């Protein structure tokens, strides 16, 4: 697989995660969005070399999403939950960007 194709596939998975996170933030179909995030994370991690920091950040993101789903659908996302989810996603994106530099070069 060429680095360009890999980068494009990674970008598509990240776009899917972004869309699912937006869905969760709007309080709609959190369970479906959580499943989508899980699938995108699995696909995305399979595209990259193993990276313990990225694995940990993905796990943290998944746990944040799961906490919101467990809190209950339909009630919306509380400010604290939204902040924790945003922080987990920011850490994941930072680790992902660091990992992708290795993939591209």
CORCORWO-V904145 format. One record per residue. N is the residue number from 1. RES is the residue in one small letter. PHI is phi in degrees with one decimal (* if undefined). NEAR is the number of other ideal C-beta (glycine too) atoms within 8 Angstrom. Layout:
# CORCORWO-V904145
n=(N | N)
res=(RES | RES)
phi=(PHI | PHI)
near=(NEAR | NEAR)
This chain:
# CORCORWO-V904145
n=(1 | 2 | 3 | 4 | 5 | 6 | 7 | 8 | 9 | 10 | 11 | 12 | 13 | 14 | 15 | 16 | 17 | 18 | 19 | 20 | 21 | 22 | 23 | 24 | 25 | 26 | 27 | 28 | 29 | 30 | 31 | 32 | 33 | 34 | 35 | 36 | 37 | 38 | 39 | 40 | 41 | 42 | 43 | 44 | 45 | 46 | 47 | 48 | 49 | 50 | 51 | 52 | 53 | 54 | 55 | 56 | 57 | 58 | 59 | 60 | 61 | 62 | 63 | 64 | 65 | 66 | 67 | 68 | 69 | 70 | 71 | 72 | 73 | 74 | 75 | 76 | 77 | 78 | 79 | 80 | 81 | 82 | 83 | 84 | 85 | 86 | 87 | 88 | 89 | 90 | 91 | 92 | 93 | 94 | 95 | 96 | 97 | 98 | 99 | 100 | 101 | 102 | 103 | 104 | 105)
res=(x | x | x | x | x | x | x | x | x | x | x | x | x | x | x | x | x | x | x | x | x | x | x | x | x | x | x | x | x | x | x | x | x | x | x | x | x | x | x | x | x | x | x | x | x | x | x | x | x | x | x | x | x | x | x | x | x | x | x | x | x | x | x | x | x | x | x | x | x | x | x | x | x | x | x | x | x | x | x | x | x | x | x | x | x | x | x | x | x | x | x | x | x | x | x | x | x | x | x | x | x | x | x | x | x)
phi=(* | -75.5 | -58.5 | -66.4 | -65.7 | -59.2 | -63.4 | -64.4 | -64.8 | -61.3 | -60.6 | -64.7 | -66.6 | -65.1 | -61.0 | -64.1 | -64.9 | -57.0 | -64.2 | -68.0 | -64.7 | -62.7 | -59.7 | -64.4 | -61.3 | -84.7 | 77.7 | -112.7 | 45.9 | -61.6 | -64.5 | -64.5 | -64.5 | -64.1 | -64.4 | -64.0 | -61.4 | -59.5 | -62.9 | -64.6 | -64.3 | -61.7 | -61.0 | -62.6 | -65.5 | -72.0 | -81.3 | -112.6 | -63.1 | -58.5 | -144.1 | -57.3 | -65.5 | -69.0 | -59.8 | -64.9 | -66.5 | -65.8 | -63.7 | -62.0 | -63.0 | -61.4 | -65.9 | -64.7 | -64.0 | -60.7 | -62.1 | -68.0 | -63.5 | -66.3 | -66.0 | 118.6 | -78.5 | 86.1 | -85.3 | 84.0 | -97.8 | -70.6 | -56.8 | -63.9 | -62.9 | -63.0 | -66.0 | -63.3 | -66.2 | -63.3 | -64.6 | -63.2 | -69.0 | -62.5 | -63.8 | -61.7 | -62.9 | -62.6 | -65.7 | -64.7 | -61.8 | -65.1 | -69.7 | -71.3 | -59.7 | -66.3 | -66.7 | -71.4 | -74.9)
near=(3 | 5 | 8 | 6 | 8 | 12 | 11 | 8 | 10 | 14 | 8 | 8 | 13 | 12 | 8 | 11 | 14 | 8 | 9 | 13 | 13 | 8 | 12 | 16 | 9 | 6 | 10 | 7 | 7 | 12 | 8 | 8 | 14 | 14 | 8 | 12 | 15 | 10 | 8 | 13 | 13 | 8 | 10 | 14 | 10 | 6 | 10 | 13 | 6 | 5 | 9 | 6 | 9 | 14 | 10 | 9 | 14 | 12 | 8 | 11 | 15 | 11 | 9 | 13 | 15 | 9 | 10 | 13 | 11 | 6 | 8 | 5 | 8 | 5 | 6 | 5 | 9 | 7 | 5 | 6 | 12 | 10 | 8 | 10 | 16 | 8 | 8 | 13 | 12 | 8 | 11 | 13 | 9 | 9 | 13 | 13 | 8 | 10 | 13 | 11 | 8 | 8 | 13 | 7 | 5)
